[in-house]
Amino acid sequence: MMINKKTVLKEDKMNIIEYLIKRIEDYRETNKQPCKNYATKERAEKATKKVAEICGRELGSARSARYIVFYNEAWGRWVGAIDLSEMQSRSDFSGGYLGIASYYNFYSY
């Protein structure tokens, strides 16, 4: 399979927040509540951190999953997302249910 170097380079420099907002907005066309969202950054941070800890534990890591919290201007709300790609690259990753973040209604990337 041929890999387009321009596409790979573009993906490497992708703005993950813009990408996640696009995914959320696309999903929101058919679902009024596509993911957990919060009025304040502090609440979003607290909830996302808790789910990141659960993801880390459930996927066999001694550390919690990496995550981001960002503001979605279209809603005026704060959203959190879990970085499962980074989790899978850890030496202590033992596998498990990769849908764990979506089980708690959080996006993952």
KEVO-970207 format. One line per field, with one value per residue: residue in one letter; x, y, z of N, C-alpha, C in turn. Coordinates in steps of 0.001 Angstrom, whole numbers. Layout:
N
aa <- (A, ...)
n.px <- (X, ...)
n.py <- (Y, ...)
n.pz <- (Z, ...)
ca.px <- (X, ...)
ca.py <- (Y, ...)
ca.pz <- (Z, ...)
c.px <- (X, ...)
c.py <- (Y, ...)
c.pz <- (Z, ...)
# end
This chain:
109
aa <- (M, M, I, N, K, K, T, V, L, K, E, D, K, M, N, I, I, E, Y, L, I, K, R, I, E, D, Y, R, E, T, N, K, Q, P, C, K, N, Y, A, T, K, E, R, A, E, K, A, T, K, K, V, A, E, I, C, G, R, E, L, G, S, A, R, S, A, R, Y, I, V, F, Y, N, E, A, W, G, R, W, V, G, A, I, D, L, S, E, M, Q, S, R, S, D, F, S, G, G, Y, L, G, I, A, S, Y, Y, N, F, Y, S, Y)
n.px <- (833, 603, 1799, 761, 2859, 2341, -195, 264, 2050, 377, -1565, 63, 469, -1960, -4532, -5706, -7834, -9485, -10153, -11572, -13733, -14976, -15739, -17556, -19494, -20401, -21576, -23509, -25483, -27267, -27777, -28747, -27228, -24205, -21908, -20439, -20625, -19725, -20447, -18397, -14817, -13450, -15189, -15340, -12676, -12357, -14200, -13250, -10676, -11258, -12436, -10244, -8501, -9918, -9847, -7068, -6603, -8371, -7241, -4886, -2694, -360, -633, -2903, -4912, -3867, -5328, -7468, -8980, -11320, -12802, -15914, -17059, -19441, -21387, -20929, -19804, -17722, -15658, -14339, -11763, -10324, -7061, -6504, -4746, -2162, -2176, -2140, 433, 2053, 4402, 3377, 827, -1867, -3986, -7554, -10942, -11406, -13392, -13967, -13883, -15924, -18023, -18467, -19429, -17573, -15453, -12824, -9467)
n.py <- (-1177, 2159, 5083, 8316, 10899, 13630, 13608, 12197, 13960, 16183, 15120, 14666, 17231, 18005, 19844, 18842, 19675, 21202, 19140, 17373, 19023, 19289, 16591, 16315, 18257, 17233, 14864, 15913, 16742, 14674, 13938, 15287, 15492, 14844, 14288, 14380, 17546, 20677, 23512, 24969, 25254, 24073, 22078, 20438, 19639, 18203, 16052, 14868, 14145, 12159, 10157, 9666, 8489, 6142, 4969, 4548, 2675, 562, -195, -1297, 262, 1909, 4558, 7346, 7958, 10200, 13403, 16002, 19192, 21361, 24354, 24570, 26675, 26809, 25749, 27015, 25685, 23512, 20766, 17458, 15170, 11947, 10646, 7957, 6907, 7534, 6052, 3417, 3217, 2897, 1117, -425, -987, -3138, -3842, -4112, -2961, -695, 1116, 2321, 5053, 6180, 4797, 6163, 8423, 10186, 11711, 10210, 9998)
n.pz <- (0, -904, 680, 1067, 1364, 1792, 2934, 5308, 6570, 6824, 8579, 10798, 11674, 12480, 14067, 16951, 18558, 16835, 15099, 16820, 17574, 15106, 14662, 16797, 16151, 13702, 14592, 16209, 14515, 14267, 16830, 19797, 22124, 21950, 23500, 26814, 28367, 29842, 31955, 33131, 33014, 35112, 36101, 33855, 33659, 36084, 35745, 33360, 34089, 35981, 34337, 32690, 34512, 35060, 32506, 32212, 34279, 33524, 31122, 31807, 32663, 34824, 35100, 34602, 31663, 29076, 28523, 27125, 27660, 26341, 24909, 23388, 21148, 19676, 21311, 23674, 25775, 27821, 26959, 27303, 26249, 25653, 25238, 23606, 21775, 22614, 24959, 23981, 23054, 25211, 27263, 29295, 28502, 28366, 26862, 26285, 26632, 24233, 23879, 26228, 27017, 25473, 26555, 28891, 27774, 26612, 24199, 22283, 21058)
ca.px <- (0, 1368, 1437, 915, 3644, 1690, -1301, 847, 2561, -777, -2153, 970, 351, -3381, -4964, -6615, -9041, -10351, -10624, -12596, -14921, -15629, -16410, -18689, -20520, -20971, -22435, -24611, -26544, -28241, -27869, -28722, -26245, -23215, -20898, -20523, -20134, -19817, -20536, -17118, -13606, -13097, -16024, -14907, -11370, -12565, -14869, -12379, -9587, -11789, -12575, -8884, -7987, -10612, -9300, -5732, -6736, -9027, -6379, -3705, -1569, -215, -960, -4159, -4778, -3689, -6602, -7524, -10244, -11354, -14048, -16621, -17756, -20785, -22292, -20600, -19596, -16422, -15701, -13097, -11524, -9284, -6070, -6267, -3596, -982, -2296, -1762, 1874, 2780, 4979, 2546, -518, -2147, -5196, -8825, -12042, -11016, -14568, -14217, -14171, -17262, -18970, -18759, -19897, -16475, -14779, -11430, -8690)
ca.py <- (0, 3403, 6100, 9666, 11633, 14897, 13311, 11851, 15194, 16989, 14516, 14863, 18610, 18248, 20468, 17839, 20316, 21477, 17837, 16883, 19871, 18898, 15313, 16551, 18983, 16291, 13935, 16677, 16869, 13594, 13632, 16557, 15440, 13889, 13931, 15151, 18912, 21332, 24970, 25564, 24492, 23304, 20866, 19584, 19105, 17207, 14873, 14238, 13517, 10928, 9165, 9332, 7542, 4877, 4415, 4043, 1465, -499, -621, -1930, 1163, 2419, 5985, 7660, 8321, 11620, 13974, 17442, 19878, 22502, 25106, 24492, 27960, 26618, 25463, 27798, 24666, 22860, 19346, 16725, 14028, 11046, 10265, 6509, 6588, 7566, 4905, 2181, 3189, 2699, -224, -1185, -1162, -4573, -4052, -3997, -2383, 643, 1975, 2686, 6493, 6434, 4231, 7259, 9521, 11091, 11428, 9766, 10191)
ca.pz <- (0, -1005, 1667, 569, 2364, 2106, 3834, 6609, 7147, 7210, 9763, 11923, 12131, 12684, 15313, 17501, 19076, 15686, 14623, 17749, 17459, 13842, 14919, 17687, 15404, 12735, 15329, 16792, 13513, 14467, 18251, 20533, 23206, 21464, 24497, 28055, 28256, 31144, 31940, 33540, 32720, 36306, 36135, 32736, 34052, 37134, 35181, 32367, 34845, 36568, 33265, 32264, 35507, 34811, 31260, 32496, 35095, 32756, 30024, 32374, 32885, 36183, 35043, 33924, 30246, 28787, 28092, 26897, 27928, 25435, 24856, 22112, 21020, 19126, 22435, 24860, 26814, 27901, 26599, 27527, 25366, 26152, 24225, 23643, 20919, 23486, 25884, 23301, 22797, 26476, 27456, 30229, 27951, 28269, 26067, 26976, 25875, 23806, 23903, 27618, 27111, 24922, 27520, 29820, 26919, 26300, 22940, 22386, 19825)
c.px <- (877, 870, 1731, 1617, 3005, 547, -781, 1348, 1415, -1413, -1269, 833, -1102, -3624, -6040, -7901, -9999, -10954, -11748, -13868, -15683, -16378, -17657, -19822, -21182, -21958, -23663, -25754, -27638, -28476, -27743, -27621, -25130, -22137, -21121, -19969, -20495, -19816, -19200, -15952, -13244, -13895, -15621, -13586, -11535, -13171, -13970, -11214, -10048, -11912, -11202, -8245, -8623, -10053, -7912, -5780, -7304, -8157, -5003, -2513, -1548, -585, -2306, -3875, -4536, -5027, -6453, -8916, -10222, -12744, -14651, -17489, -19186, -21814, -22118, -20343, -18180, -16586, -14343, -12989, -10305, -8378, -5755, -5103, -2319, -1002, -1765, -265, 2692, 3281, 4131, 1099, -783, -3413, -6437, -9856, -11724, -12198, -14891, -14550, -15571, -18349, -19407, -19171, -18849, -15895, -13359, -10763, -7411)
c.py <- (1239, 4400, 7461, 10495, 12966, 14685, 12998, 13105, 16069, 16437, 14707, 16260, 18998, 18897, 19568, 18472, 20643, 20183, 17296, 17713, 19528, 17581, 15492, 17237, 18091, 15355, 14642, 16900, 15827, 13267, 14942, 16620, 14458, 13478, 14770, 16550, 19651, 22849, 25630, 24636, 23586, 22001, 19897, 18907, 17977, 15922, 14127, 13536, 12193, 9827, 8744, 8334, 6163, 4198, 3824, 2732, 305, -1031, -1067, -1040, 1632, 3901, 6187, 8006, 9823, 12150, 15459, 17938, 21129, 23117, 24987, 25743, 27814, 26371, 26429, 26888, 24090, 21352, 18724, 15563, 13257, 10614, 8769, 6090, 6543, 6386, 3632, 2093, 2961, 1268, -1071, -1360, -2652, -4877, -3945, -3372, -940, 1610, 2486, 4181, 6797, 5830, 5302, 8539, 10602, 10718, 10948, 9990, 9407)
c.pz <- (0, 36, 1072, 1644, 2744, 3099, 5227, 7299, 7626, 8482, 10986, 12512, 12400, 14042, 15911, 18034, 17939, 15144, 15516, 17681, 16184, 14024, 15768, 16926, 14350, 13430, 15893, 15807, 13721, 15938, 19031, 21580, 22831, 22475, 25751, 27803, 29543, 31010, 32293, 33196, 33901, 36386, 35032, 33072, 35070, 36571, 34202, 33052, 35446, 35509, 32746, 33227, 35317, 33564, 31492, 33265, 34275, 31625, 30523, 32626, 34338, 36253, 34365, 32462, 30130, 28269, 27797, 27272, 27067, 25401, 23462, 21989, 20518, 20231, 23583, 26050, 26712, 27690, 26906, 26557, 25854, 25005, 24332, 22752, 21743, 24455, 25247, 23026, 24068, 26604, 28409, 29746, 27762, 27471, 26924, 26065, 25504, 23747, 25301, 27764, 26584, 25807, 28523, 29073, 26697, 24944, 23219, 21040, 19914)
# end
